[in-house]
Amino acid sequence: MLFIPYLRGTVYVKSWTATDDLLFSVEEPGAEGSEVILTSINIHCYNADAYYGNEILQNGIIRANAVVWFDGAIRVSDLHFKNLNAGSNTTIVITGIVK
């Protein structure tokens, strides 16, 4: 019997904890790894609520202890986050399958 694994490719996992109320990405543009593209992505939020979106606009809200997911090709460095409430430092964990 031929075994075909359910997941193919490399699993990506990276986290970032905010240390201030500025905009951040877990992969800074131009840094090594910044061009990672995922075919599906889970964004986990811990400690405090956060805004999320792109570099220009962050209208999405992800609550602490929640998960947001997307299917499709997504460049990790295009996702940006910031604390929803000043001084409440969020932790963002991104997991996904590398394209």
N, C-alpha and C positions, 0 to 999 in steps of 0.2 A: 504494500500500500504506500503510495506516495504522499508524504506530508508536506503541505504547503503552508508556511507560516502566515498568520493573519496579518501581521504588521510587516511591511517591507520598508527598508530604508533606515535611516538613523533617527533615533528619538532625541529631541532637543529639550533641555531643561535648563532654565536660568532664572535667578531671582534677583530682586533689587529692593532695598529698603530705603525709603525717602529719609533724608537727614535734614531737610528744610522744606519749604513750601513751593519750591521752584519746579518747573516742568522737567520731567526726566523720561528717558527711554532705557530699557534694560540693555540695549545694544546702541551705543552712540554712533551716529553716522560717521563714516570714515575710519572707524576702529576695526581691528581684526575681528571678523565674525559679523560685521554690520550688514553684510549682504545676504545673510541667511534667509532663505525663503521656505516657509512651511506650507504644507498642503492642507493641514488642519491644525487648529490651535486652540488651546484652553488657556484662559487667563484666570488665575486664582488670586483673590485679594484677601489679605489677612491684616489684623491689627486695627485698621481704620478704613473708612470708605474713601473712594478715590474717583476722580474724573478720569476719563480716557477718551482718546480720539487720535487726531494726527497732530502735526507740529503747529498748525494754525488754530485749530478748534478742538476743544475737548468738552463736548456736551454730554457724552455718555457718562453714566454713573454706575459704578460697580460697588456693591456693598461688601463690608467686611464679612469674610467667611462664605462668599459667593463665588461662582464660577461663570464666566462668559465664554462662549465658544463660537468659532467661525470655521467654515469649510471654504476652501479655495486657496489660491496662492497669495500668501501674505508675507511681506518683508518685515521682519521683526523690528528693524530700526525705524519703520514708519509709524509704529505705535508709540504714543506718548501718554504720560500719566502725570497727575499731580494730586496732592492731598485735597480732599473735599473740604475739610475743616482745618484752618491754620493750626499748626502745632501738633496735629494728630498724624504721626508718620505711618503711612501705609507700607505694606510689603506686597509686592507683585511677583508672582511666580508664573512664568510662561512655559508651557509644555506643548510639544507638537511633533509632527513628522516632517523631517527635512525633505524637501523636494529633490 
